[in-house]
Amino acid sequence: MREQQPHPAIFTLRSENSDYCPYMSNGKNSYRLVGHNFNEDSFYGNWVGKCKDVCDNDFTEESELCYECVDIKSCYNCNFCQECRNCTDSWFLYDCIGCRDCFMCVNLRQKQYYILNEPYSREEYFEKVDGYMKWFKENGAQAFYHKLNELKLKYPHNYLQGYNADNCYGEHIFNSRNAKYCFDVNEIEDSMYINNAFKIKDCYDMSFVALDSELNYMCHSSVNLKNSNFCDVCWYANDLEFCEFVFNSHDLFGCVSLNHAEYRILNRQYQKEDYLKERDRIKAELRAGGEYGNWYFEPTYNEYLAFEL
């Protein structure tokens, strides 16, 4: 049945001139961004939000005029930076906050005119940076990355990148509590084994999930999904199991490519009482055979992130 149903090629919502941007909403003049919202004049990136004029960035938020950055927030005119917040006019930074006019630095806070973690006067700084930029044009970014990595080994690193994380462990956890083995999450609560999530609670084994989703298990690409299990790309729905590409629906079992549907099994319509009875019968049969809980869906070739970028 799954092969017989039409599948959407690209999800885009309320966007303008933003072709080839999977899982995008409220975008404008963007190209090849995956999983992003409220971006403008940007291209090539993953998990980018509220940015303008950025290129080749991953996990970047509320930033502008940034290139080749990873895990940055609220930065302006920064290039080749990682784990930075509120930085401006800087190159090759790692784990810096509130810095401006810095070049190849690590672990700085509220600094200006620093090169390789050493302070300079304004005139000295720009003179040395001009020299570095000439070398950059001749040798490329890899030479600078090598020097930056050497500098990183001289300083301690935080075991967890994040803040306001109570009883959490994983990486890149923000404004959350009771989050275990979670990565790249914000505003989540009482959840485990979560990857790329925003504003969810009571979820387990989830990836790319957002906006008030709760009480879900083993789902992928879920938006405002509640009390559902083993689902792939299901948005604004509840009480689903083994469903794929389902939207604005509830009480479905083993359904594919439905919108505004209810009380269906394998896309077949039932009355509520008949649906509950048949659903419970099927689940009991699957449990007896040890099949209930198996992940039935595998992403198609063009749904893998590596090929989207």
Summary of the structure (lengths in Angstrom):
residues: 309
radius of gyration: 23.1
end to end distance: 29.6
largest distance: 79.1
contacts: 1090
relative contact order: 0.06
helix: 18%
strand: 50%
